[in-house]
Amino acid sequence: MHRTSAAALLVALLLSGMPARAETVNGTIMLPDFGSPSIGRLLYSETGTTGMVGYVFRLTAKTSFSLVKTSTPTGLESFDIFFYDEVGGKPGNSLNPIYNACPSQDPFCNKAGPIPAGAKWAVVSLVLGVNGSFRYTST
């Protein structure tokens, strides 16, 4: 076996045993969208801004997630999260999420679990309240 082949094999073996890269996103959403992530998606796809109505980000870690509130100025803040394969209103992009963590929009819904297969984007929705902050973590 050549040295380069042995080195490549060793690197591959070492990397295969490494844990998945974790991801943390801290964000604040100014205005509620009442559980309708399409507003935040459209705003993001047209202007590249996020956090005004909904919070859009690309996923890097894709195994499991949790979403917790970190600030509740009015005490009413409630979040939901939606996962998509594509973001924006371009032709061919589905407007329906692959997965909605709280389909009933229940503010007490458990917002943790596996990230669905094929998900590349997440949209955090502020269902109730104003100027609420959250922390999304995933592995």
C-alpha positions in Angstrom: 0.0 0.0 0.0 1.3 3.4 -0.9 1.9 6.0 1.8 -0.7 8.4 0.5 -3.3 5.6 0.4 -2.5 4.6 3.9 -2.7 8.2 5.1 -6.0 8.7 3.4 -7.4 5.5 4.9 -6.2 6.6 8.4 -7.8 10.0 8.0 -11.1 8.4 6.8 -11.2 6.0 9.7 -10.5 8.8 12.2 -13.2 11.1 10.8 -15.8 8.3 10.7 -15.5 8.0 14.5 -15.9 11.7 15.1 -19.2 13.0 16.5 -21.5 15.1 14.3 -20.8 18.8 14.2 -23.1 20.7 16.6 -24.9 23.8 15.5 -26.3 26.6 17.7 -28.4 29.5 16.4 -29.4 32.3 18.7 -32.0 34.7 17.2 -34.7 37.3 17.9 -37.9 37.7 16.0 -39.5 41.2 16.2 -43.1 40.5 15.1 -45.3 37.4 15.3 -46.4 35.5 12.1 -49.0 33.5 14.1 -47.5 30.2 13.0 -47.3 31.0 9.3 -43.7 30.7 8.2 -44.4 31.6 4.6 -44.1 35.4 5.4 -40.6 34.9 6.9 -39.5 32.7 4.0 -40.7 35.2 1.4 -39.0 38.1 3.1 -35.8 36.1 3.4 -35.8 35.0 -0.3 -36.6 38.5 -1.6 -34.3 40.6 0.7 -31.9 38.2 2.5 -33.1 39.6 5.9 -34.3 37.5 8.8 -35.6 38.1 12.3 -38.3 40.7 11.4 -41.1 38.1 10.9 -39.7 34.6 11.3 -36.1 33.6 11.4 -34.6 31.6 8.5 -31.3 29.7 8.5 -29.5 26.9 6.6 -28.9 23.7 8.5 -25.4 22.3 9.0 -26.1 19.6 11.6 -28.9 17.3 10.6 -29.5 14.7 13.3 -31.6 16.1 16.1 -32.7 19.5 17.4 -34.1 21.5 20.3 -35.7 24.9 20.3 -36.0 26.9 23.6 -37.1 30.4 24.3 -34.4 32.6 25.9 -36.3 35.9 26.2 -40.0 36.6 26.7 -40.6 40.3 27.0 -44.4 40.1 27.3 -44.5 36.6 28.8 -46.6 35.4 25.8 -43.8 34.5 23.4 -44.3 31.1 21.8 -42.2 29.6 19.0 -42.7 27.0 16.4 -40.2 25.5 13.9 -40.6 24.3 10.3 -38.1 22.4 8.2 -37.8 22.7 4.4 -35.8 21.2 1.6 -35.7 24.7 -0.2 -36.5 28.2 0.9 -38.1 31.0 -1.1 -40.9 31.3 -3.6 -39.1 30.2 -6.7 -40.9 27.9 -9.2 -40.5 24.3 -8.2 -39.9 25.0 -4.5 -42.5 23.5 -2.2 -44.3 25.9 0.0 -45.2 23.0 2.4 -42.7 22.1 5.1 -41.1 18.7 5.3 -41.9 18.8 9.0 -43.6 21.1 11.5 -42.6 20.4 15.1 -45.9 21.6 16.4 -48.7 21.1 13.8 -51.4 22.1 16.3 -49.5 25.4 17.1 -49.7 24.4 20.7 -47.4 26.8 22.7 -46.6 24.0 25.1 -45.6 21.6 22.3 -42.3 19.7 22.7 -39.9 21.4 20.3 -37.2 18.8 20.2 -36.6 15.7 18.1 -35.1 14.3 15.0 -34.4 16.6 12.0 -36.4 15.1 9.1 -34.5 13.5 6.1 -34.0 16.0 3.3 -34.3 19.1 5.4 -31.8 21.8 4.5 -33.5 24.9 5.9 -35.3 25.8 9.2 -37.7 28.6 9.8 -38.5 29.6 13.4 -41.9 31.2 13.8 -42.9 33.5 16.5 -46.5 32.4 17.1 -47.4 34.8 19.9 -45.7 37.8 21.5 -43.2 40.4 20.2 -39.4 40.6 20.2 -38.9 37.1 21.4 -35.5 35.4 21.5 -34.7 31.7 21.0 -31.8 29.2 21.0 -31.8 26.4 18.4 -29.3 23.6 18.9 -28.7 20.5 16.8 -26.3 17.7 16.3 
